[in-house]
């Protein structure tokens, strides 16, 4: 065998050399036909080939011609949707939920994502923007970025020049559409002539409408409530950004189920409730027995039901509020309706879903029931899965111990700030109702002793949580809490997890 191997070695070398020669010859031929011939024979390489003779096709019937035309139209529509241009977006959120918002976007299939403080930049097609508008639970707004200037603006004229260069506004905004501009920025980042944000917003509106007047002879109307074009100018240290707010002036935190309900001054924001529940690990489709023993107006319980049943916030907004579609660009509204129909088909209520909320305050519970009725009107499948009871935390029944069901208690107990003795914070649902804060926490401690499972509590004061009998397993800080602190509510809330999570599949 050694002698055979020695005889084969020269043959392998010869084969490798022959392969190199063939490769070099192929490269030389390509260079000859591509580089040399076009230079020596002008026009020869670019001359179109003579058309091949094709037999004349038989005449088509009118039906076949119509079907081919309709097929061509359908194909062109499909190509248009597939070849949508990439757009730049920014989704904002409260501090502490940036990781959750980024995860939501990646779950939607968005790949170009960049997380910053209190928001996430992402790029994608208009379909990606519509999906984000419908599905994001933690986003307070979804903005399409129209223009960015990466240097500080010198004065008002400089700002006007920047705005007028962003778009050909006369061909962008029609005379039948309405407009509104809002400005935001720290006075430290603005020149003296732009520090009055209301005047700056009016100057931005005038800069846009002046272009329309000059080119078309008419100005778009200004609409203060539900404009077609909700523009937002944001000034920062290194420049400015002009964007179009797809969520409209109302904001993405509104779901629509509070549309016809006069909410309590201290109601928890929907985006905050959804964000902390996602931090607690709630996922769509899981069998869960959930209890909020101090539900107030029911925000945590309702958002938990929407997460587990895969009910997107945009589906409720589209059915219960007009502002959802009002601010979306008119060319994408048909696309938005397609995504809404797709989102409705993906709603699924698990068989073992059990969401319960209870509260000692009957007036707050009445608000929760009205909000639940609004959700059930849009998604009837959720009816019977969410129960709201008038009872204190001490009398509440812990989540049921069923097999293969996750048992979870989440609540937002009183913070100890009372109306009439100080300013109540908009995140404290029980600021002026129910028993004193210390008593409520003692009742919660008694409930958790009977529960002996996983629990999450939202509070601005960790000292109040020391009475709870379970061991802390996680702490997440989010924006909220009393505004009279040095941080003015920045990361003023703590979402504290207790106990051991219920094993999945047990």
Buried (B, 14 or more C-beta within 10 A) or exposed (E): EEEEEEEEEEEEEEEEEEEEEEEEEEEEEEEEEEEEEEEEEEEEEEEEEEEEEEEEEEEEEEEEEEEEEEEEEEEEEEEEEEEBEEBBBBBBBBBBBBBBBBBBBEEBEBEEBEBEEBBBBBBBBBBBBBBBBBBBBBBBBBBBBBBBBEEBBEEBEBBBEBBBEBBEBBEBBEEEBBBBBBBEBEEEBBBEBBBBBEEBBBBBBBBBBBBBBEEBEEBBBEBEEBBBBBBBBBBEEEBBBBBBBBBBBBBBBBBBBBBEBEBBEBBBBBBBBBBBBBBBBBEBEBBBBBBBBBBBBBBBBBBBBBBBBBBBBBBBBBBBBEBBBBBBBEEBEEBBBEBBEEBBEEBBBBEBBBBBBBBBBEEBBBBBBBBBEBBBEBBEEBEEBBEBBEEBBBBBBBBEEEEEBBBBBBBBBBBBBBEEEEEBBBBBBBBBBBBEBEBBBBBBBBBBEEBBBBBBBBBBBEEBBEEBEBEBBEEBBBBBBBBEEEEEBBBBBBBBBBBEBBEEEE
